[in-house]
Amino acid sequence: MQLGFTYYISVFFLLFLVSFLSAFSVKFFFGFNAKFLIFGSLFFFIKVFSLVVAEENFSYRDILLPLRELLCFIGIIVISLYLKQCVVDIKKVQVFFLLFLTTILVLVISQYIFFSRGIYVGLPIDFFVINEATLSGSEKALRFGTRYRPTSFYGEPSYTSWITLSILTIILFRNEFNKIFKLKVIFVCFGIVLISQAVSGVLAILVTTLAYFLYYSNSNILKKIRFLIAAGIVFTLSIYLSEELQSRIYAILSNEDVSSNIRFLEPYLILKDMVNNANFFGVSNYSELMSIIDNAGFGLIIQYGVISIFILILLLKFVKNKILWLYLILSLNFNGTFFRFDKVLVISLVVGMSYCILKSDEKQQKRKIVW
């Protein structure tokens, strides 16, 4: 009860509420965008209906959870559409994103140095209520000098990687940013995920960067091949020079990495059991399993079953662009649930900033700059 109460008075929930109410308008229920809201609501209500019909002793928490996530789904649509209409100063965007990513890089470097000496550097651990289980062993890890990965401002290295991926997606999506700026951002992002020792982050940043240079950049075939070779060399050297990353990969391959087991192995076993029991609309007690499912993609499938496929298709059709498709798919591999208030804000920002108007000449702007 305490966790739920804290969750609903969190900064992210309040920001979501303010953003949702500011962006909400009756016009979203009419025209082209109405189908996303109508079909999205239908899919979530199918889940609720399946629980009521199929389960005699269903939990009200399992009934309310899809309704809360429906609100998050509607929030992505509404807030994204609102942000798409904004006019933003491109110079301020460049300065903010580069400064923010550089701050994260400096912080993870500092944490990498101090954590090994048993000194915690970062926001107070008590702030991360939702990561209580993850951070419970931090004091012991710091005391005995065992592996404790940099987390920057967040509760987990995985979340830091996802925020980094989100900003990188915006930068690579927009043609208004020049190649020099994009390369700076790419190098900073790689530095963050490598020092954080986040394997999912390294792979996500690498895949996104490769997708951009191979499919979206204007470089010729020869330059793309050179980049592909260079990326392979840099990635191999990064793994070779980082003993911590090597040990983490070895632990993952030998099923000895706790984070990897929680992220993949345990959800896989639950999913396998769900399929064997023919739970086509997902499990009926997902609220009891949330604490042991730390993978957004697995969590979505386990909770909604075949319904999750239609929900994802609807989101992909809404964002339209393939690089945003890649971003949403990669986001499913990170920790936590997908439809959560904090993630809604970040996803909406990525989608909205990918389509909004970026201008640097204030005299040419017809609408008020928002930033």
N, C-alpha and C positions, 0 to 999 in steps of 0.2 A: 504493500500500500504506500509506504514511504517513497519507494522508487517511482511509482506511478505519479504520485503527487509532485515529486521533484521534477519529473519529466514534463509535466504540464504547466509548470511555472518556470521552465527553463528559458534561457535567452532565445534559443532557436524557435521555440513555440511562439513566444511573443512576437519575434520578428516575422514568423510565418503569418501570424494573425494580422499584423499590421499590413504586411505586403499583400495578403489575400484581399483584405477589405479595401485597400487602396486601389487594387487592380480590378476588383470585381465590378462587372457591369452587366445589365440585362442583355446587352447586345451579343454577349458570348453565347447566349442560348438560341440565337437565330443565325441563319446563313450557313456558310460552309463549315465553320468550327463547331456547330451544334452537334454534328454526328459524333465527334470525339467524346463529348460530354454524355450524350445519350447512350452510345454503345458502351462506353467505359462504365457508366452507372449500372447498365444491364449486367455486365460481366461480374461486377462485385456483388450485385444482389443475387446472382445465381449461386455464388458461394454461400451467402447467408441462407438462401432458400434450401440449399443442399444440407446444411447443418440442421435446420429446423425439421426438415422432413425425415432425414436419415437417422438422426440421433435422438433417442428418447431423453437422455440425461445430458443434453448439451450445456456447455458453459457459456454464460452470458458474455464473458470476456472474449471468447472465440467468435461470438456474434458481433460484438462491438468493434473488434479489431479490423475486419474488412471495411466497416463503415468509416473508421478513422483513415484507413488507407485510401478509400475512395475520395475522401476530402483532400488527401495529399495528391492523388491523381488529378483531380480537378484543379488543385493549386498549381501544378506544373503547367497545365494548359492556360489557365487564366493569367498567371504571373508572367509566363513566357511571352504571351501575346501582348501584354502591357509593355514589357521591356523592348519588344521588337519595334515599338512605335517611338522609342526615345531617340534623341539626338545627343551624342556623347562626344566630348572633346578628346580626340585621338591622342594628343600629347599627354594629357592627364592620365589616360588609360595606360600608355606606355610607361610613364614614370611610376604609377602605382603598382602595376603588375611586376615590373622589374625590381622595384624596391621591396615589394612583399616577398617575392621569391628569393631575393638575395638575403633578406632577413631570416627566412626559414633555413637557407643554406648555412649562414653564420651560426644559427642556433643549433642545428644538428651537428655541425663541426664541434662546437663548444660542448654539447652533450656527449659526443663521442669521446672527447678528451677527458671530461670530468667524471662521466659515469664509470670509466675504468678505474678511477681513483676513489670510487665510493662516494662521490659528491653529486647530489641531485641538482640539476639546473633546469628550470622550467616552471610552468604554472603549478600551483599547489595541487597535489594528487587528489585531494578531497573534491576538487572541482569536477573531476571526471567520474560522475556518479554512474554513468552507463558503462564505463570501462572498469568498474570496481573489481571484477574478477580478474581481468587482465593485469591490473596494476597491483594486485594483492601481494604478489611476490617481489615487488620492486625493492622493498627495504632489504630483504634477504639477499637479493642479487647484488645490490650496491655494497652491502657489508662484506660479502665474500668474493667480490670481484668477478662474479659469473656474468654471462652475456646478458646485457640489458640494452636493447637497441634504442637509438635516438628517436624521439617522438615529436619533436618541435613543439608546436602549440597544442597538440592533440593528444588523445589517449593512446593511440597506437601508430606505429610506423606505416601501417597499411592506409590509415586515414590520411596521413600526411601525403602519401603517394597519390591518393585519389584527388586531393585538393590540387596537387601539382599537375596531375593529368588534366584536370578541369581547366586550369589556366592555360596550359599548353594548347589544348584543343581550341580555345578562343583565339589565341595568337596565330596558330597555323591556319585556322579557318578563314581569317580575314586577309584579303589581298592588300588592304590599306597599310599593313605593316611590311616594312622592307625586309629583305633577306638577312641583312646584318643583325637587325633586332631579333628576328626569329632564331638565328643561330645562337645568339647570346642566351635567349630563353631556353633553348634546347640544352645547351651545356650546363646551365644552372640547374635545370630539372634533372638531368642525368646525375649531377653531383649530389643532389638531395637524396634521390632514391638509392644511389650506391652507398653513400655514407649511412643511410638509414638501414641498409641491409635488407630492404624490402624486395624480395624476389618478384612478387606480383607487380610492384611498382616499376622495377627495372624492365620487365617484359612489356608492361603497358606503355611506358614511355618509348621503348624501342619500336614496338609495333606501330604506334601512332606516328612516330617520326618517319619510319620506313614508308608507311602508307602515304604520308604527305609528299615525300620526295619522289616516290615511284609513280604516283597516280595524279597528284594535284599540282606539282611544281611544273614550271615551264622549261625545265632543263632538258637537254637532248639525251638520247639513249646512252651515249658514252659517259656523260656526267653522272647519270643515274647508276650505271654499273660501277663507276668509281666510288660513288657514295655508298653503295651496297657493300662493296669490299671493305671500304674504310670503316663502316659501321660494324661489320663483322670482326675486324681487327680490334677496334676499340672495345667492343663487348667482351671479346676473348681476353684481352689484356686486363680489363677491369676485374674479371673473375680470377685471372691468374695472380694478380697483384694483391687481391683482397683475401687474406686468410679467413676472415670472419665470414665472407660471402661463400667461400669454398666450403667451410664447415657447415654452414646453413644448408647449402644445396645437398651436401652429403647426408645431413640429418633428414632432409625431406625425402630423398631417394630411399633411405633405409627406414622410413616411417618412425623416426625418433624425434622429429620436430613437433613440439606441442602445438604451435600455431598452425602448422600445415595440417595436422590431424584434425583440429577443430574446424579448419576451413574446408577440408575436402573429405577426409575419411569418415568422420562421424555423420555428416549430412548424407554422404553416399549410402551408408548403411540404413539410415532412416528412409531414404528414397527407395532403396531396394525393397525394404519391408512394405512400403506404401504400394509399390507396383505389385508385389506378391499378393497383397490383400485387395487388389483391384479398387483402390481408392482413387478413382479417376478425377474427382473434384478436390483432391488434396486430403490431408489428414484432418481429423475433427478436433484434435487437441493441440493445435499449433502453439497456443499461448504457453503450454507447458514445455515445449521443445525449443522455444526461442533462445534460451540461455545456452544451449549446446549447438546452435546453428549459427556460425559466424561467417556465412557466405551468402551474399544477397541473391545470387542466382539460384542456388540450391534452396534457399529459404522461400523464394517466390514459387518455385515448382512444387515444393513440399506442401506449402499452404494452399495453393490454388489448383494444382494438378494441370489438366489440359486447359483450364481457363487462363492460366498464366501465358500460354502461347498467344491467345487472342489479345490479351492486355498489352503484351510486348509489341505485337504487330501494329496495334493502334498507336502506340507511342512512336514507333518507327515511321509510320505514315505521317504523323504530326510533325516530326522534326525534319522530314523530307531528305536532308542532305546525307550522303554516305559517310562522311567523316563524323557526323553526329551519330549515325547508326553505330559506327565503330566505338565511339565514346560510350554510348549507352550499354553496348555489349560488354565492353571492358569494365564498366562500372559494376556490372553484375558479379564480377570476380572479387570485389573487395568486401570488407567486413560489414557487419550489420545488415539490417533489412533495407530493401530498396525504397519503399514508400515510407519515408520518415521525414519529419518536419525539417531537420537540418539538411537532408539530402535534396529535398524539394527545392529549397532556396538555392543550393549550388547548381543543380541541374537546370533550373529556370534561368539562372544567371548565364549559364553556358549557352543555352538555346537562344535566349533573348539577345545577349551580346554578340552572338554569331550572325544576327540579322539586323540589328539596330543600325542607325546611320552614324557613321564616324566622320567628323569634320574637324578641320584645324583652323579654317578661316571663319572667324565669328561673324564677319559682315555678310557671308553667304547663307547663314543659317536663318531659316524661316520659323523654326520652332525653338523653344527654349532648351538650352543644353541641360542635360541631367547628369550630374556627377559631383 
